[in-house]
Amino acid sequence: MAKPIVAIVGRPNVGKSTLFNKIAGKRISIVQDSPGVTRDRIYAEGEWLNKTFTMIDTGGIEPENEDIIFSQMRRQANIAIETADVIMFIVDGKQGLTDSDNEVALMLRKSSKPVVLVVNKIDRIAEEDNLYEFYNLGLGTPIAISANQALGLGDMLDEVVANFKTESEEEEEDAPISIAVVGKPNVGKSSLINKILGEDRNIVSNIPGTTRDAIDSNIENEIGKFTLIDTAGVRRKSKVKEEIERYSVIRSFASVERADVCILVIDAIEGLTDQDEKIIGYAHEQNKAILVVVNKWDLMEKDDKTLDIYTKQLKSTLNFMQYADFVFISAKTGQRVNKVLEMAKQCYDNYEKRVSTGILNEVISKAILMKEPPVVGGRRLKIFYVSQVGVKPPTFIFFVNNPELVHFSYRRYLENQLRASFGFRGTGIKFIFRERKE
């Protein structure tokens, strides 16, 4: 059964992100006192009274503000309102009712969606008198809370889940493939996702670092079901001056950890940078499936040899992960964008590939016959048996006479033999060497 969607909306700096984090039970949205910090929609799972739901934390709505970022935030909130089953409208109990609140309330009444009116920053009983003016919004009984102190959240969530539609239980569908889209700021990550989704899901502008949070977008097509995570661009440490961007850097690496497939987007003109190598190196260390997307390929001056030369240069720089796949696109024109999910799915299929034990040991036995393990300290490595014990990534246990005799060059040889026999294109694989007596 599809989870209900709860959108948290309101003007900037009323405590939406703080409330979102309290419900989610972890710090997902960036929380800071400067208005407009949460610029895009953020998704997370919530649960109350054994009912799970998906929350959307929106950027603040400023109805009269025509600033480019604020106008796009308003569009994002409108999309969230359209997709939500229940809307939590957050207002500021200390500041009181504002003209902006009235404008937002008008938008919400037009939506005809269930609205739970939440008055935040009511930290003491004496402040509950501040509730009465919010009846003027015409959205029902206001509920007093303090998101910062976690007061009144139970009553609020009771009201939220009471608005969920009751549906017959269905079998839980297969989980979507999680894809983290990573890279430096302004290389076109959000533009790529928007082109794939066919809608302006993420804010796109020429200001580097516009996407500060990691944004989840879901898509289902003939290839499969996917969750696309548009991460904040990772800058060099010397340029990470704002506290906000420090959070974003951490979140980008956290997105890699929770993803199945990592898509590194690089700028064709700028090429692969040290920062790109650090990002993709981290994904490699985590044994993720990896696809390298070279964006802005339409801006390159090309002849019939450019693609081959560029690919060889990339492979040379990324020689520690020869298994990576590459695709050259233009998110702006749509050139080969349709190949991105297709190739990501191929990487994922290899990421969860299983090999039968019999065939696996046959391949390893032939590899040993072709090239014996080297002698280390007067002793030779013996491999008795191999078994695949997991996927995501494919994980293999080698039972050997002494794990300390495994030289890195021979380990690499064994990995190359497995890849030559079974593919595993676009994914890391993991080896474990365990001692077993003869």
N, C-alpha and C positions, 0 to 999 in steps of 0.2 A: 504494500500500500504506500502511495506517495506521501511523504511527510508534509504536514501543513507548513505554510510559509508565513512567518511573522516579520513584518517590516517595522523597524524602529525609525521614526521620522520626527522632525522638529527643526527649529531654527538652530544655528550654530551655538555651541557652548552651553547647552542646557543639560549636558551629562549623558548623552546617548551612548557614547562609547564606554563610559564607566559602567553604566547599567548593562550593556551588552556583555562586557567582560565578567561581571558578577554572575550573570545567568549562565554564560558558557563555562564558568569555573576556571578560566585561565585568561591570561593577557593576550588577546587576539588583536583588538583594535588599539591603535596608538591613542594614548590619553595624555593630553596636555592642555593648558589653559588658553592657548591661542585659538581664536575662532577659525574654523575651516580646516582643522588638521586632518579630519577624516574626509578625504576628497572623493573617494569612490565607494561603491557598495562593498561591504565585507560580509562574508557568509560564515556561519558556524552552526553547530548542532546544539540544541538545548533540550532539556527534559524536565517535566514536572508531572507528578501524579502518574508516573509510568507512561506518559505520553511524550513522544519525541517530536521535535519540530525543527525546522530550519529557520534561523534568524538572519535578517539582513540589516546591517548597520549602515545607514546612509550618510552621505555628506549632508550638512545642515542646509535647509531650504531658506534662502533669502529672497522672497518674492520680488522686492523692489530693486535688488542689486543686479546691475547689468555687467559687472566684471566678468571676463571670459570664463574664469574658473568657477565663479559662483553660478553663472548661468548654466554651465554644464552640470554642476552639482544638482541644480534644480531638475534638469532632465533625468539624471540618474535616480533621483528620488521619485520622480513620476513613473519611471520604469518599475522601481521597487513596489510602488503602490499598485500598479497594474497587475503585478505577478503575485502579490501577497494575498493570503486568505484572511489574515487579521492584521490590523495596523495598530501599533502602539505609538500614540502621539505624546511626546515628552515636552513639557513646559517647565519653566523655571519659577518655583514657588517663592524664591527670595526677590526676584526682579519683578514679578507680577505679570499681569496680562499686557501684551504689546500688540501693536498693529500687525506685526509680522505673524504673531500667533493667530490672529483673526483671519489673515490671508491664507495661512496654511490650513486652518479649520475649514475654510471655504473649499479648498482643493479636496479635502478629505470627505466632506459631505457630498461633493459631486461624484466621488468614487463609488458610493453605495456599498463600501466594504465595512465590515464590523470594525469599530474603532474603540480602543481602550485608552481613555484620557488619563495620563499619568503626570502628577505634579511632583517634580523632583526637588531635592534640596530642602525638604521639610524635616529638619533634624530634631525638632522638639515638638511636644504636644502643643505648646503655646503658639506655634506657628501654623497650626491647622486652620486658623481663621483665614489664612491666605488662600484657602481652597475656594471660597464662595464665589469670587469674581470669575473663576474659570467655568462656572455653570453657564455664563453668557456665551460660551463657544457653541452651545447647542449640541454637544457630543456626549450627553449623559453625565453620570456621576463621576467626578474626578477622584482618583485614588492617590492618596498621599504616600510618598516614599522618600527614602534617602538612599540613593544608589551608592554613595560613598560609604555609608555606614551599614548598608544592607538591611535597612529597616523597611517593612511594609511590602517586601518583594513577594511574600507568600500570597497575600490578598490580590496583588496585581496579577500574578501568574494564574491564580484560580480563575480570574476573570478572562484571561487570555485563552486558556484551554477550554473554557466553557463555550467559547465561540467557534471551536473546531467542529467541522461537519463530521457526523458519524458515518463511517463507511464499513462495509463488510471486509473482514481480514482477507488479504490476498497473500500469496507466496511472495517472499522478499525476492526482488529481482537481483540479478548479478550486479555487483558493485561496478561503477564506471572505472575506466582506466584513468589514473591520476597523472596529469602531465604538468610539470613545472616549467614555465617559460622564463628563462633566466638570461642575464647579460647586463652589460653596462647601460647607463641611462641613455635614452634617445636613440637606440638602435632600431626601434620599431616593434618592440614586443607587443604593446597594446594594439598597434595598427594591425599586426598579424592576427591577433586573437579576434579583433573586430571583423576582419575580413573573413575568417573562418566561420564566425558566428552569424555573419550577415546582419549585424546590428551594432550600434555604437554602445557596446557594453562597458568599455573602459574609457576614461577620459584621455583624449589624444590631443596633444598640443606640441609646439616646438620648444617648450620649456623643459630642459633636462630635469629628470627626477619628478615629473608630474605624478606618476603612480608611486605613492609612498607606501601603501600597504600591499599585501598579497591578496589578490582578488580571485575568487573561484567562480567560474562560469561553466555551466553544464550544457552539453550538446549530445544529441543522439542522431546518427545517420546510418546509411547502409554499411559503413565500415564498423561501427560499434558505438558504445556509450563512453563519453569522455568527460572528465572534469579538468578544465584548463585553469591553471593558477598563474595569473600575471603578476610576477614578483616585482617589488621595487627594484629599480636599477641599482647596481652596486658600484659605488664610486671608489676611487683610491682613498686610502685612510687619510691622507693629508687633506683631502677635500671634504671629508666627512666632519663638518664643524657643527651642524645643528644636531641637537639631541634627537630630534625626530628622525633624522637620517641614520643615526646610530641604531635606532630600533629597526629601521628598514633593512639595514645590512644584515642584522641578526636574523630577521624574518626571512630574507632571501635564502639563507643557508638552511633555515628550518623548513622552508618549502621544498628544498631539495631532499631533505630527509624523509618527508612524508609522501613524496612522489614516486610513481613507478617509472616514469620516463622523464628525463630532463632534456629539454630543448634549449640549446645554447644559441642565442641569436647574436650574430656579429654583423658589423657594418662592412660591406664589401670594399668600400673605398679605404676605410681605416685599417681593415685587416684584423688579424688576431692579435690582441694586446696581452700584456702581462696579467691584467685584471681578468680577462677572459680565461686565461690558462688557470688562474687560481679558482675561479668558479667551477670550471669543468673538471679541474683536478679534484675538487672536493666531491663532485658527483661520482668521479671514477673511484675515489677511495671508498665511497659508500656502495660501490658495485651496482650502480643504477644502469638502466637502459639509457642510451645517450644518442641524440640526434643533433647534428650541428647544422643550423640554418644560416646560410649566408644571404642576408637581406640587402636590398638596394642594388641588386645585380643589374638592374636596368640603367644605372648610372655609370657602369663600368665601360670603358672603351675596350672593345673585344675584337678578336679575330678567331679563327678556327682552333687555335692552340691555347687560348686564354683559360678555358675551363680546366683543361688537363694540368696546366702549369700551376694554377691556383690551388687545385686539389692536392697536387704533390707537395706544395709548400705547406698546406695545412697538415697533411699527414706527417711531414717531416717535423713540424713544430710539436704536433701531438703524438710523437712516436711512442709515448707511454700507454696510449690507448688506440692501437691500430684497428680495433674493432668498430670504431665510431662510423656512423653513416653521415653523409653530407647531402644537402639539397640546396640549390641556388634559386632564390626567389626575389620577387618584388612585392612586398605587402601593399605598396601604393597602387600598382597596376593590377595586382592579382596574379601575376605570372607565376605559375607552378605552385601557388598556395594550396591548390587541391591535392598536391602530393604530400603535404606536411603530415596530415593525420594518417594518411595511408602508410607512410614510412614509419611514423611513430607507432602505429599498430603492429607493423612487422617487428620493430625493435621489442615491443612488449611481448609478442608471441614467443620470441627467443628468450626473453627475460623469465618466462614461466614454462620453458620447454623442459620436458623430461626425457631421459634416455634409458632404455631398458638395460638392466644390469649385465645381461649376457653380452650384448653388443658392445657395451661400454668396456668391459674387461677384455674383449677381443681386440678392440682398437688399442688399448693401452699395452697389451701383450705384444702386438705387432710393433708398436712404437719402441718398446724396450729391445726387441730383437734388432731393429734398425739402428738403434743407438743406445748402448748400455749406459747406465748412470756412471758418472765419474767417480774415481776413488778419492775420498776425503779423509785425510788423517790415517791413511793405511787401511781404511774400510770402505766397502762399496755399498751403496744404497740398494736395498731389495724391496720391491713392491709386490706384496702378496695378493692384494685384492682391492678393488675400487667399487664404491657404491655412491649413487646420487642420493643425497639425504634431504634435499630441499630445492625450492625454486624461489624466484624473486629475491636474489639472483639464483641461477642454477648453482648448487653447492655440492661438492664432491669430497668424500672422505677417502683418503689413500691409507691403507693399512701397510705400514712399512716396518723394517727392522729397527730403524732409529731416525726419528724426524730431524735430528741435527745434521744428518748426512744429505739432506735435500739442498743442493746448491741452487741458487736463484736462476742460473742459466738453464738447468735441467727442468726446473719448474716451468720456466717459460717455454721450453721445448714441448713439454707435456700439454701445456695449454694450447700451443699452436696445433698440435696433433688433434686435440679434441675439436678445436674450431674448424680445422680442415675437414673433419669427418662429419660434424653435426651442425655446422653453421655458427650459431650464436652471434650472428651479425648484429651489432648495435647494442650489445649488453655486456656488462662485466660478468665474470664467473668467479666463484670462490672455491679455493682448495683448502682442505684441512688434512694435515698429515698426522696420523696417530700410530703410536707404537703397538705392535703385536708380535708376540714371540712366535718363532717358527714352529 
